[in-house]
Amino acid sequence: MLRRRSSGILMHVTSLPSRYGIGDFGPQAYEFVDFLKAGGQNYWQVLPLNRTTALKGHSPYSAVSAFAGDPLLISPDLLYRDGFLRRADLSDVPRFAADAVDYAKVAAWKGKLLDAAFARFQSGPKPGDYEAFVRDSHEWLEPFAMFTAARARFQGRLWRDWPAGLRDRKAGDLERAAQELSEPIERERFLQYAFYRQYLALKRYCNERGIQVTGDIPIYVAYDSADVWSHPDLFKLTRDKRPHFVAGVPPDYFSRTGQLWGNPVYDWKRLEETRFAWWVRRMKHNLTLFDFVRIDHFRGLVAYWEVPAGHKTAMRGKWVQVPHEAFFGELFRQIPFGAIFAEDLGFITADVREAVARNNFPRIVVLHFAFDGDPARNPYLPHNYTENLIVYTGTHDNNTTRGWFEKDAGPQTRRNLFDYLGHKVPASQVPWELMRLAMASVAKIAIVPMQDVLGLGAAARMNLPASPKGNWRWRMRPGQTTPRLAEKLRRLTAAYGRA
């Protein structure tokens, strides 16, 4: 149960300003934390920080590891400060767009920069905490480093197409690969060290200023990932280690044919035999990184939509039950005070509601969904809320609030909104009107996307579900987090007892 009325901002790290084409853990992240503090906020919610790939459009929800961080978030400024780069390395930065991430351009330039940092790391004495990091992270770091180095050697080929001995992780083949790929493996260890060193310092800065960092756990991992390669028995694969079934959701608000995500689904029978060891490790890992963890697509931990591999849409899938009582029982036996909340949007059935209630998980509600249908019954309208909720104006999967009002909301939805507010408002004021509804509600936590704080339209949308291109690119421009905006946010927050 949530104890204190509070609020926060949803903005992914990639969306921060920086002169390097993508947000990172550097100075602008610290400035954003100062803005949150000045604005009376208690939470900074980020999207998954895991390593992404161009093949999956750099979606943080389809990463190559459930544990490894994304090197694109490493700050060049902090690498320079810590002696891993020279000033000359940062003297010829390309011209990057200020309001969108060009992932191909960023990855090409930053990859060379990280190579230079690794070269300096190799040429000097190891930092005092490096060996401890490698030792403490060994269980996930070594498979990931090997996977990434081998993937590069085989020019990005799927791991199922590697030589059989390495594909199947035969001991002798792994030993030979470790010797042959020792340098690229060490590079991956260094990059993960730099990532976690910078991130954990930023988290400490947040916590010292009363800001809790909320992280996000995608329920699935990508097929072409270190996790599936190193634990194929935990997933429903065929004899030749191809996905037998893939994940998705049936037709819903976002897509008439459902969403076909393509991730391999878990073999929950096998997971139960291991007492859910991999999932428990994953949860423990994330609860050391974040103060509060959101489980994306929570309903998939109760029952999930399984689609035979090869289908073109998600329409012909089926629901498959998960041994959720045993799973949550084991999870909370090992992590009794895990701060977890459930993203329970979508097709929610009685068993999902019962699992949420039994474990007392805070649920989420989204105001964009509040102004359709019967106001007496719509669970997203504030007068129907209970306290153990986290209310969002919108999420990373929604349009911005202004974009929703201008592009998505029909005439009746707009009339319902105005009736609820008691007056008409222009599009420019709708984001702050919904922010006021969220702040005024009885929900213990209110979370607002940064795009809504800035009043931005549809061009600032972060993700369009079921659309494979053009997502995860929005960036905040330098200078938008002004003292005046922070004071406006603080006054609204304080007015409803959340500061």
C-alpha positions as CSV (number, residue, x, y, z in Angstrom):
1,M,0.0,0.0,0.0
2,L,1.3,3.5,-0.9
3,R,1.6,5.6,2.2
4,R,2.2,9.2,1.1
5,R,0.6,11.5,-1.5
6,S,3.3,12.4,-4.0
7,S,4.0,13.0,-7.7
8,G,6.7,12.7,-10.3
9,I,7.7,13.0,-13.9
10,L,8.0,10.4,-16.6
11,M,10.9,11.0,-19.0
12,H,13.3,8.5,-20.4
13,V,17.0,9.2,-20.1
14,T,17.4,9.3,-23.9
15,S,15.1,12.3,-24.0
16,L,17.4,14.6,-21.9
17,P,19.3,17.4,-23.7
18,S,22.9,16.9,-24.5
19,R,25.3,17.9,-27.3
20,Y,26.0,14.2,-28.1
21,G,22.7,13.5,-29.9
22,I,21.1,11.5,-27.1
23,G,20.4,12.0,-23.4
24,D,22.8,10.4,-21.0
25,F,23.9,10.2,-17.3
26,G,25.9,13.4,-17.6
27,P,25.5,17.0,-16.4
28,Q,22.0,17.5,-18.0
29,A,20.6,14.5,-16.0
30,Y,21.8,16.2,-12.8
31,E,20.2,19.5,-13.9
32,F,16.9,17.6,-14.6
33,V,17.0,16.2,-11.0
34,D,17.4,19.8,-9.7
35,F,14.4,20.8,-11.8
36,L,12.4,17.9,-10.2
37,K,13.4,19.0,-6.8
38,A,12.5,22.7,-7.5
39,G,9.2,21.5,-8.9
40,G,8.3,19.7,-5.7
41,Q,8.5,16.2,-7.3
42,N,9.3,12.9,-5.5
43,Y,9.7,10.5,-8.5
44,W,11.6,10.3,-11.7
45,Q,10.2,7.5,-13.8
46,V,12.4,6.2,-16.6
47,L,11.9,3.5,-19.3
48,P,14.0,0.4,-19.3
49,L,17.7,1.2,-19.4
50,N,18.7,-2.1,-21.0
51,R,20.9,-2.4,-24.1
52,T,18.9,-1.9,-27.3
53,T,19.5,-2.7,-31.0
54,A,18.9,-1.1,-34.4
55,L,17.2,-4.3,-35.5
56,K,14.4,-3.6,-33.0
57,G,14.2,0.1,-33.6
58,H,16.1,0.7,-30.3
59,S,13.0,-0.2,-28.3
60,P,13.9,-0.4,-24.6
61,Y,11.2,-3.1,-24.5
62,S,13.1,-5.5,-26.7
63,A,16.6,-5.5,-25.3
64,V,19.5,-8.0,-25.8
65,S,19.8,-8.5,-22.1
66,A,17.5,-8.2,-19.1
67,F,20.5,-7.1,-17.0
68,A,23.0,-5.2,-19.1
69,G,22.7,-1.4,-19.5
70,D,22.7,0.5,-22.8
71,P,26.2,2.0,-23.5
72,L,24.5,4.8,-25.5
73,L,23.5,6.3,-22.1
74,I,27.1,6.6,-20.9
75,S,28.1,10.2,-20.6
76,P,31.2,11.3,-22.6
77,D,31.6,14.2,-20.2
78,L,31.9,11.9,-17.2
79,L,34.2,9.5,-19.1
80,Y,36.5,12.6,-19.6
81,R,36.1,13.6,-16.0
82,D,37.2,10.1,-14.9
83,G,40.2,10.0,-17.2
84,F,38.9,7.6,-19.8
85,L,38.8,10.2,-22.5
86,R,41.1,13.1,-23.5
87,R,39.8,16.6,-24.3
88,A,40.7,16.0,-28.0
89,D,38.3,13.1,-28.1
90,L,35.4,15.6,-27.5
91,S,36.6,18.3,-29.8
92,D,34.9,17.2,-33.0
93,V,31.3,16.4,-32.1
94,P,29.0,16.0,-35.1
95,R,26.0,18.3,-35.4
96,F,23.0,16.4,-34.0
97,A,19.4,17.3,-34.0
98,A,18.3,18.9,-30.7
99,D,14.8,17.4,-30.5
100,A,15.1,13.9,-31.8
101,V,17.6,11.0,-31.5
102,D,19.2,9.8,-34.8
103,Y,20.2,6.4,-33.4
104,A,22.3,5.4,-36.4
105,K,24.4,8.6,-36.3
106,V,24.7,8.5,-32.5
107,A,25.7,4.9,-32.4
108,A,28.3,5.3,-35.1
109,W,30.0,8.3,-33.4
110,K,29.6,7.1,-29.9
111,G,30.9,3.7,-30.7
112,K,34.2,5.2,-31.8
113,L,34.3,7.3,-28.6
114,L,33.7,4.2,-26.4
115,D,36.5,2.5,-28.3
116,A,38.8,5.3,-27.3
117,A,37.7,5.1,-23.7
118,F,38.3,1.4,-23.6
119,A,41.8,1.8,-25.1
120,R,42.7,4.3,-22.3
121,F,41.2,1.9,-19.7
122,Q,43.4,-0.9,-21.0
123,S,46.5,1.2,-21.0
124,G,46.4,2.2,-17.4
125,P,45.8,0.8,-14.0
126,K,42.3,-0.6,-13.4
127,P,40.0,1.5,-11.2
128,G,39.8,0.3,-7.7
129,D,36.2,-0.8,-7.9
130,Y,36.4,-2.5,-11.3
131,E,37.3,-6.0,-10.2
132,A,34.6,-6.0,-7.5
133,F,32.0,-5.0,-10.2
134,V,33.0,-7.8,-12.5
135,R,33.0,-10.3,-9.6
136,D,29.6,-9.2,-8.2
137,S,28.0,-9.1,-11.7
138,H,29.5,-12.4,-12.9
139,E,26.3,-14.3,-13.2
140,W,24.8,-12.1,-15.9
141,L,27.9,-10.2,-17.1
142,E,30.0,-13.1,-18.4
143,P,27.2,-14.6,-20.6
144,F,26.3,-11.1,-21.9
145,A,29.9,-10.2,-22.7
146,M,30.5,-13.5,-24.5
147,F,27.2,-13.2,-26.4
148,T,27.9,-9.6,-27.5
149,A,31.4,-10.4,-28.6
150,A,30.4,-13.5,-30.5
151,R,27.5,-11.7,-32.1
152,A,29.9,-9.1,-33.4
153,R,32.3,-11.8,-34.7
154,F,29.4,-13.5,-36.6
155,Q,28.3,-10.1,-38.0
156,G,25.0,-9.9,-36.2
157,R,23.8,-13.4,-37.1
158,L,21.2,-14.8,-34.8
159,W,22.7,-17.0,-32.1
160,R,20.8,-20.1,-33.4
161,D,22.9,-19.8,-36.6
162,W,26.3,-19.8,-34.8
163,P,28.5,-22.9,-34.9
164,A,26.7,-25.7,-33.0
165,G,29.1,-25.9,-30.1
166,L,28.9,-22.2,-29.3
167,R,25.1,-22.1,-30.1
168,D,24.6,-24.9,-27.6
169,R,27.2,-23.5,-25.1
170,K,29.4,-26.6,-25.0
171,A,32.1,-26.1,-22.3
172,G,35.1,-26.6,-24.7
173,D,33.7,-24.2,-27.3
174,L,33.0,-21.6,-24.6
175,E,36.6,-21.8,-23.3
176,R,38.0,-21.4,-26.8
177,A,35.8,-18.5,-27.6
178,A,36.7,-16.8,-24.3
179,Q,40.4,-17.0,-25.3
180,E,39.8,-15.9,-28.9
181,L,37.4,-13.1,-28.0
182,S,39.2,-12.0,-24.8
183,E,39.6,-8.3,-25.9
184,P,36.0,-7.7,-27.1
185,I,34.7,-9.5,-24.0
186,E,36.8,-7.2,-21.8
187,R,35.4,-4.2,-23.7
188,E,31.9,-5.3,-22.8
189,R,32.9,-5.7,-19.2
190,F,34.3,-2.1,-19.2
191,L,31.2,-0.6,-20.9
192,Q,29.0,-2.2,-18.3
193,Y,31.3,-1.0,-15.5
194,A,31.1,2.6,-16.9
195,F,27.3,2.4,-17.3
196,Y,26.6,1.2,-13.8
197,R,29.2,3.5,-12.2
198,Q,27.6,6.6,-13.8
199,Y,24.0,5.4,-13.3
200,L,24.4,4.6,-9.6
201,A,26.1,7.9,-9.0
202,L,23.1,9.7,-10.6
203,K,20.7,7.6,-8.5
204,R,22.5,8.6,-5.3
205,Y,22.2,12.2,-6.3
206,C,18.4,11.7,-6.8
207,N,18.0,10.0,-3.5
208,E,20.0,12.6,-1.6
209,R,17.5,15.2,-2.9
210,G,14.4,13.2,-2.0
211,I,13.8,11.9,-5.6
212,Q,13.0,8.2,-6.0
213,V,13.9,6.6,-9.3
214,T,11.1,4.4,-10.8
215,G,12.3,1.8,-13.3
216,D,10.4,-0.3,-15.7
217,I,10.7,-4.1,-16.3
218,P,9.6,-5.3,-19.7
219,I,7.9,-8.7,-19.1
220,Y,9.7,-10.3,-22.1
221,V,13.2,-10.3,-23.5
222,A,14.2,-10.4,-27.2
223,Y,14.8,-13.8,-28.8
224,D,18.2,-12.6,-30.0
225,S,19.4,-12.0,-26.5
226,A,22.0,-13.2,-24.0
227,D,19.2,-14.4,-21.8
228,V,17.6,-16.8,-24.3
229,W,21.1,-17.9,-25.5
230,S,22.3,-18.7,-22.0
231,H,18.9,-20.1,-20.7
232,P,17.1,-21.7,-23.6
233,D,15.4,-24.1,-21.3
234,L,13.4,-21.3,-19.8
235,F,11.6,-20.5,-23.0
236,K,9.3,-22.3,-25.3
237,L,11.6,-23.2,-28.2
238,T,11.7,-25.9,-30.8
239,R,14.3,-28.6,-31.0
240,D,16.5,-26.4,-33.2
241,K,16.0,-23.6,-30.7
242,R,13.6,-21.4,-32.7
243,P,10.6,-19.8,-31.0
244,H,7.7,-22.2,-30.9
245,F,5.3,-19.4,-29.8
246,V,5.7,-15.7,-29.6
247,A,4.2,-13.0,-27.3
248,G,1.7,-10.3,-28.1
249,V,-1.8,-9.2,-27.1
250,P,-5.2,-9.6,-28.8
251,P,-6.9,-6.7,-30.6
252,D,-7.1,-3.7,-28.3
253,Y,-7.2,0.1,-28.1
254,F,-4.0,0.4,-30.0
255,S,-4.5,-2.1,-32.8
256,R,-7.4,-3.8,-34.5
257,T,-5.3,-7.0,-35.3
258,G,-3.6,-7.0,-31.9
259,Q,0.0,-6.5,-31.2
260,L,2.5,-9.2,-32.3
261,W,5.6,-8.5,-30.3
262,G,7.6,-11.5,-31.5
263,N,9.4,-12.2,-28.2
264,P,9.7,-15.9,-27.1
265,V,7.3,-16.8,-24.3
266,Y,8.5,-18.3,-21.1
267,D,8.2,-22.0,-20.2
268,W,6.6,-21.4,-16.8
269,K,6.6,-25.1,-16.0
270,R,10.4,-25.2,-16.2
271,L,10.6,-21.9,-14.4
272,E,8.6,-23.3,-11.5
273,E,10.9,-26.3,-11.3
274,T,13.8,-23.8,-10.7
275,R,11.7,-22.0,-8.1
276,F,11.6,-19.1,-10.6
277,A,15.3,-18.4,-10.0
278,W,15.9,-16.4,-13.2
279,W,12.9,-14.1,-12.5
280,V,13.8,-13.7,-8.9
281,R,17.4,-12.7,-9.9
282,R,16.0,-10.2,-12.4
283,M,13.7,-8.6,-9.8
284,K,16.5,-8.4,-7.2
285,H,18.8,-6.8,-9.8
286,N,16.2,-4.1,-10.7
287,L,15.3,-3.4,-7.1
288,T,18.9,-2.6,-6.4
289,L,18.9,-0.2,-9.4
290,F,15.5,1.5,-8.7
291,D,13.5,2.6,-5.7
292,F,10.2,1.5,-7.2
293,V,9.7,-0.9,-10.1
294,R,6.8,-1.0,-12.6
295,I,6.2,-4.4,-14.2
296,D,5.2,-3.7,-17.8
297,H,2.3,-5.8,-19.1
298,F,1.7,-7.2,-15.6
299,R,-1.2,-9.3,-16.8
300,G,1.3,-11.6,-18.6
301,L,2.5,-12.8,-15.2
302,V,-1.0,-14.2,-14.6
303,A,-2.0,-15.3,-18.1
304,Y,-0.3,-14.4,-21.4
305,W,-1.3,-14.3,-25.0
306,E,0.6,-17.0,-26.9
307,V,0.7,-16.9,-30.8
308,P,2.2,-19.7,-32.9
309,A,5.5,-18.5,-34.4
310,G,5.1,-17.5,-38.0
311,H,1.7,-15.9,-37.8
312,K,1.4,-12.5,-39.3
313,T,-0.9,-11.0,-36.7
314,A,-1.7,-11.7,-33.1
315,M,-5.4,-12.4,-33.7
316,R,-5.1,-16.3,-33.6
317,G,-3.4,-16.6,-30.3
318,K,-4.7,-18.0,-27.0
319,W,-4.5,-17.2,-23.3
320,V,-2.1,-19.5,-21.3
321,Q,-2.2,-19.5,-17.5
322,V,0.9,-18.8,-15.4
323,P,1.5,-20.4,-11.9
324,H,1.3,-16.9,-10.5
325,E,0.4,-17.7,-6.9
326,A,3.6,-19.9,-6.6
327,F,5.6,-17.2,-8.5
328,F,4.6,-14.3,-6.3
329,G,4.9,-16.4,-3.2
330,E,8.5,-17.2,-4.0
331,L,9.2,-13.7,-5.1
332,F,8.0,-12.1,-1.8
333,R,9.6,-14.9,0.2
334,Q,13.0,-13.8,-1.1
335,I,12.2,-10.1,-1.5
336,P,9.6,-9.4,1.2
337,F,9.6,-5.6,0.8
338,G,9.9,-5.2,-2.9
339,A,8.5,-1.9,-4.1
340,I,6.5,-3.1,-7.1
341,F,3.5,-1.8,-9.0
342,A,1.4,-3.3,-11.8
343,E,0.9,-2.0,-15.3
344,D,-2.6,-3.6,-15.6
345,L,-3.9,-1.9,-18.7
346,G,-5.4,-3.8,-21.6
347,F,-7.6,-6.9,-21.5
348,I,-7.9,-7.4,-17.7
349,T,-9.8,-10.4,-16.4
350,A,-10.9,-11.4,-13.0
351,D,-7.8,-13.5,-12.3
352,V,-5.6,-10.5,-12.9
353,R,-7.6,-8.3,-10.7
354,E,-7.5,-11.0,-7.9
355,A,-3.7,-11.3,-8.2
356,V,-3.3,-7.5,-8.0
357,A,-5.6,-7.3,-4.9
358,R,-4.1,-10.4,-3.2
359,N,-0.6,-9.0,-3.4
360,N,-1.8,-5.4,-2.7
361,F,0.0,-4.1,-5.8
362,P,-0.6,-0.5,-6.6
363,R,-2.4,-0.3,-10.0
364,I,-2.3,2.4,-12.7
365,V,-5.0,4.5,-14.3
366,V,-4.7,6.7,-17.3
367,L,-6.7,9.9,-17.8
368,H,-6.7,9.6,-21.6
369,F,-9.1,6.7,-21.2
370,A,-11.4,8.5,-18.8
371,F,-13.7,10.4,-21.1
372,D,-15.4,7.7,-23.1
373,G,-18.4,5.6,-22.0
374,D,-20.5,5.8,-18.9
375,P,-18.9,8.3,-16.4
376,A,-20.6,6.4,-13.5
377,R,-18.6,3.3,-14.3
378,N,-15.4,4.4,-16.1
379,P,-12.6,3.4,-13.8
380,Y,-10.3,6.0,-15.2
381,L,-12.3,8.9,-14.0
382,P,-11.0,10.5,-10.8
383,H,-14.2,10.2,-8.8
384,N,-14.0,6.4,-9.2
385,Y,-10.4,6.1,-7.8
386,T,-9.2,4.4,-4.7
387,E,-6.0,5.5,-2.9
388,N,-3.8,2.6,-3.9
389,L,-3.4,3.9,-7.4
390,I,-0.8,5.6,-9.6
391,V,-2.5,8.0,-12.0
392,Y,-1.0,9.1,-15.2
393,T,-2.2,11.7,-17.6
394,G,-0.8,9.5,-20.3
395,T,2.0,6.9,-20.7
396,H,4.9,6.5,-23.1
397,D,2.6,4.4,-25.3
398,N,0.0,7.2,-25.5
399,N,0.0,10.3,-27.5
400,T,1.0,13.4,-25.6
401,T,-2.1,14.9,-23.9
402,R,-2.2,17.8,-26.3
403,G,-1.8,15.4,-29.2
404,W,-4.5,13.2,-27.8
405,F,-6.9,16.1,-27.5
406,E,-6.1,17.5,-31.0
407,K,-5.7,14.2,-32.9
408,D,-7.3,11.3,-31.1
409,A,-10.2,12.5,-29.0
410,G,-13.5,12.7,-30.9
411,P,-16.2,15.4,-30.4
412,Q,-18.1,13.4,-27.8
413,T,-14.9,12.7,-25.8
414,R,-14.1,16.4,-25.9
415,R,-17.6,17.3,-24.7
416,N,-17.2,14.7,-21.9
417,L,-13.9,16.3,-20.9
418,F,-15.4,19.8,-20.8
419,D,-18.4,18.6,-18.8
420,Y,-16.1,17.0,-16.3
421,L,-13.9,20.1,-16.0
422,G,-17.0,22.4,-15.8
423,H,-15.7,24.6,-18.6
424,K,-14.2,24.6,-22.1
425,V,-10.5,25.0,-22.5
426,P,-8.2,25.5,-25.6
427,A,-5.9,22.7,-26.7
428,S,-2.9,24.5,-25.2
429,Q,-4.4,24.3,-21.7
430,V,-5.6,20.7,-21.8
431,P,-2.3,19.1,-20.5
432,W,-2.3,21.2,-17.4
433,E,-6.0,20.6,-16.8
434,L,-5.4,16.9,-16.8
435,M,-2.4,17.4,-14.6
436,R,-4.7,19.2,-12.2
437,L,-7.2,16.3,-12.2
438,A,-4.4,13.9,-11.5
439,M,-2.9,15.9,-8.7
440,A,-6.3,16.5,-7.1
441,S,-7.4,12.9,-7.2
442,V,-7.2,10.5,-4.2
443,A,-4.6,8.4,-6.0
444,K,-1.5,8.4,-3.8
445,I,0.9,9.0,-6.7
446,A,0.4,11.1,-9.8
447,I,2.9,10.8,-12.7
448,V,3.0,13.2,-15.7
449,P,5.1,12.7,-18.9
450,M,7.5,15.6,-19.4
451,Q,5.9,16.3,-22.7
452,D,2.7,17.3,-20.9
453,V,4.5,19.5,-18.4
454,L,5.9,21.3,-21.5
455,G,2.5,21.3,-23.3
456,L,3.8,19.6,-26.4
457,G,1.7,18.2,-29.2
458,A,1.7,14.9,-31.2
459,A,5.2,15.5,-32.7
460,A,6.6,14.8,-29.2
461,R,5.0,11.4,-28.9
462,M,7.5,8.8,-27.6
463,N,6.0,5.5,-29.0
464,L,3.2,4.3,-31.2
465,P,2.5,0.7,-30.3
466,A,2.4,-1.7,-33.3
467,S,4.4,0.8,-35.4
468,P,8.0,-0.5,-35.9
469,K,9.6,2.8,-37.0
470,G,10.0,6.3,-35.7
471,N,9.7,5.6,-32.0
472,W,11.8,6.4,-28.9
473,R,13.2,9.5,-30.6
474,W,11.8,12.5,-28.8
475,R,14.2,14.8,-26.9
476,M,13.7,17.8,-24.7
477,R,15.4,20.9,-26.0
478,P,18.0,22.7,-23.9
479,G,16.6,25.5,-21.7
480,Q,13.0,24.2,-21.5
481,T,13.2,23.4,-17.8
482,T,13.1,27.0,-16.6
483,P,12.8,28.2,-13.0
484,R,9.4,29.7,-13.9
485,L,8.2,26.3,-15.1
486,A,9.5,24.6,-12.0
487,E,7.7,27.1,-9.8
488,K,4.4,26.6,-11.7
489,L,4.8,22.8,-11.3
490,R,5.6,23.2,-7.6
491,R,2.6,25.4,-6.9
492,L,0.2,22.9,-8.6
493,T,1.8,20.0,-6.7
494,A,1.7,21.8,-3.3
495,A,-2.0,22.8,-3.8
496,Y,-3.0,19.2,-3.6
497,G,-0.7,18.1,-0.9
498,R,1.9,16.2,-3.0
499,A,5.0,18.4,-2.6
